Amino acid sequence: MPKTVESLWYNEDNKAFKAHIHYEILKSVPVSAQITNGNVNEKQILEQNLQPGRLYVLDRGFCKYELLQQIVESDSSFVCRIKDDAHIQTVESRELSQEDIASGIISDCTVKLGRGSNVNIFQQPIRVVKLKCTERTGWDRDSRNTKRVPNDDEIMLIATNRTDLSADVIAVIYKHRWQVEIFFRFFKHILGCRHLLSYCDNGVAIEIYVGIIACLLIALYTGRKPTKRTYEMFCWYLSGWADEDELLEHIEALQKQN
């Protein structure tokens, strides 16, 4: 318990640690990380680490118009969920294809985002794709016992500066953002990075990077994204509970699935 309290209450100004990770969705691996105290705003960290030639897929927690414009100015693009109450002025409506409709697309429009001083932040056309989706989970607010339950269909607004992609492709791109959540679950629950081995800045940073290196090594050896079963097999091998032949047999079985 004292160690848990120490990790949560780092000092009077910094109450926790926060890992800001760039995650490659197509490769299913993290590529960089920056460790800060828990009070640092993740949007500011992203602003400081923008790279050219990227397509940033962001949830609505990153919906800051100035940040989205900075992404464009860094020669990258974005697909970002915006808040449901965002002020939208439609400039042009795009015709939906049968594929769009089948994907749950309700509308696809070129718009002006924001109001007042915010309306002139964007220097290029912005699209907003409105789609119907099913949230994976939500809170059961009617139950005395708080629990997760499936949500009904709801409307989601996705903003992007990519005018060359169809609306159904934009929807698929954002759908794959869920891999980020899967990675953090793997990172905390399977690699064990939820438990801090050190409580100083350098120690926490080393643990985070060791976890990322483990993910990359597993991906390189197997050709697939890390799974709990594969991680366990590597642990058994390193602990002497599985021999090299058993490890290679497991890897070959994964490679055949590619």
N, C-alpha and C positions, 0 to 999 in steps of 0.2 A: 504493500500500500504506500509506504513512503516514496518508493521509486516512481510509482504511478503519479502521485501528487507532484513530485519533482519535475516529471516530464511535462505535465499539464501546466504547472506554474513555474515556467522557466525563470522569470524574475518579475518585478513589478510592472515592467513595460512590455515584456514579451511573454504571452501566456501559453504559447504552444509553438510547434514547428509546422511548417507548411511546405509541401513539395510541389513545385511548378514544373510539370513534365510535358515535353513535346512528344506526341505519340503519332507514329506513322500508321494510319488506318489500313492502307493497302498491304503493308508488310507485317502488321500486327505486332510491332515492337516499339518500345520507347527509344528515342534517339538522343535526348538530353534532359537534364534536370537542374533545377536551381533550388536550393534550400534557403528558406527565410524564416523569420519568426511568424507566428500565427496572425499577427496584425497587418501584415503586408497585403495590399490589394493585388489580386491576380491579374487584373486588367493592366495595371501599371507595369508589372513584370513582363507581360506579353508585349506591351508597347516598346520596351527596352530591348527585346530579343526578336523582333520581326526579321524575317529572312525573305529574299526575293524568290520568285518561282514557286511559291507555295499556294495551296488551296486550304485555307484555314476553315475548319468545320467547328462551329462554336455553339454552345447552348445560350439561352437567354441571359444567363448570368454575365456574359461578356458583351451584352448588347449596349455598347457605348458608341454613339455615332462617330465621335472623334477617332476612336480606335479603329472602327471599320474603314474610315477614310484613310487613316495612316497605313492600313494593310494595303490598300490600293496604291498609295504613293510609294510603297516599298516594292512595287512591281509584283505583287501577289494578288490573290482574290479571296473571297470569303463566301461561305454559306452559313448563315447565322439565324437562329430562331430569335424573333423579336417578341416583345411583350404584347399580350393580347389587346391592350388598350393603346397601342402605338397610334399616333396621329398620322393617317395616310391620306394623301390626295392623289387620286388616280389620274394619270396623264394619258395612258393608252392601255387598252385591254387586248390581250393576245387570245387567239382562238385556240381552244383546247382540242387535242387529238383524241382518238379513241384510247390510245395508251395512257394519256393523261387522266382521262375520266376513269379508266379501269384502276388506276393507281390511287384514286381517291382525291384527285385534284379538283378543287372547287373553282378557283380562278387563278389567272396568271396575268399580272399587270405591271406596267412600268409606272412608277409612282414618285412622288416627293414625300420624303419622310420628315417628320418633325413639324414644329410650329414655332413662330416667333423667331428668335435668334438661331434656333437649330435648323431651320428649313434650308439654309444655304451651306450647310456643312459639306454635303456631298457634291463633288464636282463632276460627276458622271451619272448616267442613268442607273437607277436602282430598280430591281425587280422584287416584287413580293408575291410569293406563291402561297396561296391559301389551300390547305389540304385537311382532309378529315383523317384522323388517326385514332388509335386506341392506345392510351397511356398504359405502360406495362403494369404499374401499381399505383395505388393512391391510399390515402388514409381513410379508414372507416370512422367518420366523425359521429355517426349515430350510435356507435357502440361504446359502452363504458370501458371495455377492454380495447385499448388502442391496438390496431393490427393493420396489416397491409391487405388490400383487396384489389381485384381488377377494376379499372376505371371504365366507364362507358366511352363511346367515341366522343372526341372533342375536336375543336378547330385549332390548327396550328398555323402560325404565320412564319414563313421562312424568307429572309431577305438575302439577296445576292447581287453581286455586280457582274455575274456571268450571264451575258445575253446570248451566248452561243449554244447553250445547253437547253434541252427540252425540259419542261416542267417535271415530267416523271423522273428524269435523271437527277434533277435537283432534290426531289423527294428521296430517292434512293441514297444519294450522298449523305443527306442528313440522317437517314435511318442508320447508316453504318457508324454514326458517331457513338452509338451504344457500345461499340467495342471498347471505347475508352473506359466506360463504367465496368465492363467485364475485366479489363486489365487491372484496374485498381482493386477489384475484388480478389483477383489472383494475387496481386502484389501484397495485399494485407493479410489474406487468409491462408494462402498456400505457401508463399515464400516466407511468411512469418514476419514481414516488415511492420506489422502493427505493434510488435513488441520492440522497444528501443533497447539496444545493447549499450549505448552510450548516451550521455545527456549533454554533451558539449556540441557546438556547431560543427566542428570537423568530424566528430564521431558519427553524428546523425547523417552528415553528407556522405561519409564513407559507406555507411550501411545502405543508404539509398542507391548509391552507384553500384555496390556489390549486387544488390537485387536486380538492377537493370542489366548488369553484365550477365547474371545468371539467365535472365530472360533471353538475351541475345545469343548466348551459347546454346541454349536449348533449341532456339529457332534455327541456328546454323547447323546443328547436328542432325536435327530431325526434318528440316525443311517445312515445318509446320509451327503454328503458334503454340506456346507452352500450354500444357495441361497439367492437372494435378497428378494424373497417373504417370506422366513422363517425369515430372519433378521427383516423385517418389522413387522411381526407378534409378535416377541419378543418385539420390540420397542413399539408397540401399547399396549401390555400387561403391560409392565413396566410403561407406561405413563397413564394407566387407561382407554385407549380407547377400549381395548378388555378384556373380562373377562377370567377367568381360563378355563371355559368350551370350549370357542372358541379356546384358545391356544392348549388345549389337543386334540381337534378335528383335528386341523391342523397337530399336531405331529402324531396322529394315522393314518391320511391319508398318511403321508410320510412313516411311518413304513410298511404299507400295500404294498407300491411300492417296498420294498426291496426283 
